[in-house]
């Protein structure tokens, strides 16, 4: 029995998220179906994260065990044959039996994409959150630095999470502009349910004058979800990079 690590990319628009759900089609479901079709046996896949409905991934790592004789070099083509066009296996490698895509992940980088223009871009439909008013990127970058460090992010966690602790470490946060694109990027060891989207929504609340500049430390200290900004739409979020 071999342990295979896959690197995926996917457009999350038509899916209910990564994880298997009883009420919708998930990325995990599609991948497990493809593995069964390609290898002839069912394998449960373990993902590095649990992306929500409508959230995308440029780099997503998962692993599964199989006794298939298909080589790691041949598996991407075999699986892509059975996968829908919104999901692609970019690479595959054999890994030690102890490798676990979630627990062995050292850091993840997410990017939240904003189309900062009064005119919508049809080519960014489901790829970015449109904000019409001009955004002060330098100000937002300065505000985002208050996320960096080890904090209790309870105020940035959606209801329904069952984690043992809401303390997380953010090692990098930045807001940058490229033409009409404004990108909030954040790197950390792990993230809470809706955490990055609430962080993005809080920055946009500050930009709109609905929260004062410099208020993020107080929001963190409060531990109160109601003190933070709204949860930004899923379409703008992309799991950009995972590190092992």
SEBA-529823 format. One record per residue (C-alpha): residue number from 1; x, y, z; residue in one letter. Coordinates in pm, 1 decimal, padded with zeros to 6 digits. Layout:
! SEBA-529823
PT keba       px       py       pz bami
PT  NUM        X        Y        Z    A
...
***
This chain:
! SEBA-529823
PT keba       px       py       pz bami
PT    1  00000.0  00000.0  00000.0    X
PT    2  00155.7  00328.4 -00112.9    X
PT    3  00090.9  00677.3  00016.5    X
PT    4  00046.8  00931.2 -00262.9    X
PT    5  00050.9  01310.7 -00225.8    X
PT    6 -00137.5  01506.1 -00490.2    X
PT    7 -00112.2  01876.0 -00567.8    X
PT    8 -00441.6  02014.4 -00697.7    X
PT    9 -00575.2  02337.2 -00838.8    X
PT   10 -00947.1  02402.6 -00852.2    X
PT   11 -01216.8  02656.3 -00919.4    X
PT   12 -01442.9  02626.0 -00617.1    X
PT   13 -01743.6  02798.9 -00776.6    X
PT   14 -01960.7  02491.9 -00844.9    X
PT   15 -01867.2  02301.2 -00529.5    X
PT   16 -01991.5  02302.3 -00170.3    X
PT   17 -01630.2  02317.2 -00054.4    X
PT   18 -01346.8  02068.4 -00022.6    X
PT   19 -01500.8  01836.5  00234.0    X
PT   20 -01761.7  01567.6  00168.6    X
PT   21 -02112.1  01702.7  00232.4    X
PT   22 -02449.3  01523.9  00229.6    X
PT   23 -02620.7  01813.5  00052.0    X
PT   24 -02385.7  01902.1 -00232.2    X
PT   25 -02096.5  01808.0 -00457.2    X
PT   26 -01754.0  01862.7 -00304.2    X
PT   27 -01401.9  01864.1 -00444.8    X
PT   28 -01314.8  01568.1 -00222.2    X
PT   29 -01609.7  01371.0 -00358.5    X
PT   30 -01505.5  01435.2 -00718.0    X
PT   31 -01144.2  01340.0 -00646.9    X
PT   32 -01233.1  01019.2 -00462.8    X
PT   33 -01459.4  00922.1 -00751.8    X
PT   34 -01174.7  00982.4 -00998.5    X
PT   35 -00933.5  00775.3 -00787.8    X
PT   36 -01182.1  00487.6 -00775.2    X
PT   37 -01235.4  00503.8 -01151.1    X
PT   38 -00860.9  00514.8 -01224.0    X
PT   39 -00741.6  00254.5 -00971.5    X
PT   40 -01046.0  00029.0 -00933.3    X
PT   41 -01064.0  00071.8 -00555.4    X
PT   42 -01208.4  00337.9 -00325.3    X
PT   43 -00960.4  00548.6 -00127.8    X
PT   44 -01036.4  00815.1  00129.4    X
PT   45 -00845.9  01137.5  00061.3    X
PT   46 -00704.8  01363.9  00332.9    X
PT   47 -00680.7  01733.4  00246.2    X
PT   48 -00447.6  02001.7  00377.6    X
PT   49 -00741.6  02235.9  00441.9    X
PT   50 -01120.2  02257.0  00436.5    X
PT   51 -01194.1  02531.5  00188.5    X
PT   52 -01551.5  02662.0  00194.2    X
PT   53 -01810.6  02667.2 -00081.6    X
PT   54 -01698.9  02895.4 -00364.0    X
PT   55 -01338.6  02924.9 -00241.1    X
PT   56 -01062.9  02846.4 -00490.9    X
PT   57 -00721.4  02681.7 -00464.1    X
PT   58 -00410.4  02741.1 -00671.2    X
PT   59 -00213.9  02490.1 -00464.2    X
PT   60 -00391.0  02229.4 -00252.0    X
PT   61 -00215.2  01918.4 -00123.3    X
PT   62 -00391.0  01597.4 -00027.2    X
PT   63 -00287.5  01236.6  00024.1    X
PT   64 -00438.4  00890.6 -00011.6    X
PT   65 -00332.1  00528.0  00024.6    X
PT   66 -00361.0  00284.6 -00265.7    X
PT   67 -00213.8 -00041.5 -00389.9    X
PT   68 -00245.6  00073.9 -00750.8    X
PT   69  00032.9 -00010.0 -00993.2    X
PT   70 -00009.5  00326.9 -01166.8    X
PT   71  00309.0  00526.1 -01111.2    X
PT   72  00311.5  00872.5 -00948.7    X
PT   73  00419.5  01013.3 -01285.2    X
PT   74  00115.9  00861.5 -01459.1    X
PT   75 -00145.4  00928.9 -01191.6    X
PT   76 -00211.6  01298.3 -01274.8    X
PT   77 -00314.9  01214.6 -01631.8    X
PT   78 -00520.1  00916.1 -01516.5    X
PT   79 -00708.6  01119.3 -01256.1    X
PT   80 -00755.4  01426.7 -01474.1    X
PT   81 -00930.6  01207.7 -01729.6    X
PT   82 -01210.8  01147.3 -01477.2    X
PT   83 -01215.7  01487.4 -01306.2    X
PT   84 -01445.1  01776.1 -01407.4    X
PT   85 -01276.5  02071.4 -01580.7    X
PT   86 -01284.3  02282.2 -01262.9    X
PT   87 -01036.1  02047.0 -01090.0    X
PT   88 -00686.0  01954.4 -01203.4    X
PT   89 -00418.1  01732.6 -01051.0    X
PT   90 -00098.4  01925.7 -01110.0    X
PT   91  00148.2  01676.7 -00961.4    X
PT   92  00179.4  01350.9 -00769.5    X
PT   93  00456.8  01199.9 -00562.5    X
PT   94  00506.5  00897.0 -00341.7    X
PT   95  00548.5  00998.5  00023.8    X
PT   96  00633.3  00813.8  00346.9    X
PT   97  00356.3  00613.8  00513.6    X
PT   98  00348.0  00866.1  00797.1    X
PT   99  00284.0  01168.4  00571.5    X
PT  100 -00041.2  01351.3  00653.7    X
PT  101 -00144.8  01636.9  00426.6    X
PT  102 -00311.1  01833.7  00705.2    X
PT  103 -00096.3  01770.5  01010.8    X
PT  104  00238.8  01792.3  00830.5    X
PT  105  00157.5  02125.9  00667.0    X
PT  106  00384.2  02394.7  00813.5    X
PT  107  00221.9  02705.9  00663.8    X
PT  108 -00051.0  02820.2  00427.1    X
PT  109 -00081.1  03139.1  00226.8    X
PT  110 -00421.5  03270.9  00126.7    X
PT  111 -00493.3  03557.1 -00110.9    X
PT  112 -00813.1  03757.9 -00111.8    X
PT  113 -00873.2  03924.1 -00449.7    X
PT  114 -01066.2  04251.5 -00479.8    X
PT  115 -01163.9  04411.0 -00809.9    X
PT  116 -01143.7  04777.3 -00713.9    X
PT  117 -01342.7  04947.1 -00986.1    X
PT  118 -01691.7  05095.3 -01030.7    X
PT  119 -01726.8  04882.7 -01345.0    X
PT  120 -01760.1  04507.4 -01311.6    X
PT  121 -01524.3  04281.6 -01504.1    X
PT  122 -01704.9  03978.7 -01651.6    X
PT  123 -01374.6  03791.2 -01667.4    X
PT  124 -01343.4  03815.5 -01288.1    X
PT  125 -01690.4  03680.4 -01217.0    X
PT  126 -01654.4  03431.5 -00927.1    X
PT  127 -01282.1  03519.5 -00907.0    X
PT  128 -01281.9  03848.5 -00716.9    X
PT  129 -01500.5  04058.9 -00489.2    X
PT  130 -01589.3  04390.8 -00651.5    X
PT  131 -01551.2  04707.9 -00444.2    X
PT  132 -01649.5  05025.9 -00626.8    X
PT  133 -01505.5  05294.3 -00398.5    X
PT  134 -01130.0  05363.7 -00429.0    X
PT  135 -00924.0  05180.3 -00168.3    X
PT  136 -00624.8  05333.0  00008.4    X
PT  137 -00387.1  05039.2 -00022.9    X
PT  138 -00106.9  05193.6  00184.0    X
PT  139 -00347.6  05251.2  00473.2    X
PT  140 -00490.4  04899.7  00448.3    X
PT  141 -00142.8  04747.1  00437.1    X
PT  142 -00055.3  04934.1  00756.8    X
PT  143 -00376.0  04813.6  00924.0    X
PT  144 -00309.4  04452.9  00819.3    X
PT  145  00017.4  04448.8  01015.3    X
PT  146 -00189.0  04428.4  01335.2    X
PT  147 -00283.9  04074.1  01235.9    X
PT  148  00079.8  03960.7  01242.0    X
PT  149  00185.0  03766.1  01550.0    X
PT  150  00029.6  03508.1  01781.2    X
PT  151 -00318.0  03618.2  01887.2    X
PT  152 -00650.3  03481.6  01999.5    X
PT  153 -00851.7  03518.0  01678.3    X
PT  154 -01190.0  03430.7  01834.6    X
PT  155 -01332.4  03758.8  01698.9    X
PT  156 -01233.8  03642.1  01350.7    X
PT  157 -01393.6  03297.6  01370.2    X
PT  158 -01742.1  03219.2  01241.0    X
PT  159 -01994.3  03042.6  01461.9    X
PT  160 -02003.2  02665.7  01430.1    X
PT  161 -01632.6  02602.4  01474.7    X
PT  162 -01540.4  02320.4  01714.5    X
PT  163 -01167.0  02390.8  01750.1    X
PT  164 -01000.0  02346.0  02087.9    X
PT  165 -00826.7  02684.4  02072.2    X
PT  166 -00875.0  02999.6  01867.6    X
PT  167 -00512.5  03106.8  01911.9    X
PT  168 -00332.0  03123.5  01578.8    X
PT  169 -00002.4  03263.4  01448.9    X
PT  170  00007.2  03489.2  01143.1    X
PT  171  00357.8  03537.0  01005.9    X
PT  172  00286.3  03771.1  00715.8    X
PT  173  00008.3  04004.0  00603.1    X
PT  174  00009.5  04246.8  00313.3    X
PT  175 -00222.2  04452.6  00093.1    X
PT  176 -00097.4  04537.9 -00254.9    X
PT  177 -00240.3  04692.4 -00569.9    X
PT  178 -00189.0  04591.2 -00932.1    X
PT  179 -00403.9  04816.4 -01148.1    X
PT  180 -00766.2  04757.3 -01047.3    X
PT  181 -00668.9  04448.2 -00847.5    X
PT  182 -00618.3  04481.5 -00473.6    X
PT  183 -00484.8  04167.1 -00307.3    X
PT  184 -00481.1  04092.1  00064.6    X
PT  185 -00236.0  03809.5  00131.9    X
PT  186 -00185.2  03636.1  00464.7    X
PT  187  00044.3  03353.1  00571.1    X
PT  188  00011.2  03146.7  00886.0    X
PT  189  00044.0  02805.6  01043.7    X
PT  190 -00330.8  02752.8  01032.1    X
PT  191 -00659.2  02942.2  01010.2    X
PT  192 -01000.1  02932.2  01174.5    X
PT  193 -01339.7  02890.0  01009.1    X
PT  194 -01391.9  03193.7  00779.8    X
PT  195 -01091.7  03364.9  00945.9    X
PT  196 -00931.4  03508.0  00631.0    X
PT  197 -01265.4  03624.7  00490.8    X
PT  198 -01347.3  03801.6  00818.6    X
PT  199 -01002.6  03961.4  00819.4    X
PT  200 -01065.7  04085.8  00464.4    X
PT  201 -01412.6  04205.7  00558.3    X
PT  202 -01271.0  04392.6  00857.7    X
PT  203 -01014.2  04570.8  00641.4    X
PT  204 -01291.4  04671.2  00400.8    X
PT  205 -01500.4  04794.6  00694.4    X
PT  206 -01206.8  05015.0  00795.7    X
PT  207 -01175.2  05138.5  00437.4    X
PT  208 -01544.7  05231.6  00440.7    X
PT  209 -01509.1  05422.2  00768.7    X
PT  210 -01730.2  05176.6  00957.0    X
PT  211 -01441.2  05084.3  01186.4    X
PT  212 -01172.7  05322.5  01303.1    X
PT  213 -00818.4  05287.9  01179.5    X
PT  214 -00608.4  05116.2  01445.2    X
PT  215 -00905.4  04921.4  01583.9    X
PT  216 -00785.6  04569.3  01496.6    X
PT  217 -00591.8  04517.5  01825.3    X
PT  218 -00903.9  04607.8  02023.3    X
PT  219 -01116.0  04373.4  01811.9    X
PT  220 -00867.0  04092.2  01873.6    X
PT  221 -00865.4  04163.1  02246.9    X
PT  222 -01245.5  04161.6  02263.0    X
PT  223 -01278.7  03805.0  02136.8    X
PT  224 -01621.4  03914.0  02011.6    X
PT  225 -01716.5  03822.0  01655.7    X
PT  226 -01963.6  04111.8  01648.7    X
PT  227 -01676.7  04361.2  01685.7    X
PT  228 -01509.0  04255.0  01360.3    X
PT  229 -01622.8  04332.1  01008.2    X
PT  230 -01848.2  04114.8  00791.8    X
PT  231 -01739.8  03792.0  00626.6    X
PT  232 -01617.4  03888.4  00280.7    X
PT  233 -01767.0  03687.3 -00010.0    X
PT  234 -01611.7  03348.1 -00083.0    X
PT  235 -01544.7  03424.7 -00450.3    X
PT  236 -01241.3  03641.1 -00368.9    X
PT  237 -01054.9  03383.5 -00160.4    X
PT  238 -00788.1  03148.8 -00294.9    X
PT  239 -00558.3  02907.8 -00114.9    X
PT  240 -00240.1  03018.9 -00283.1    X
PT  241  00042.9  02812.4 -00139.1    X
PT  242  00103.7  02535.3  00114.6    X
PT  243  00439.8  02459.5  00270.7    X
PT  244  00581.9  02135.6  00412.3    X
***
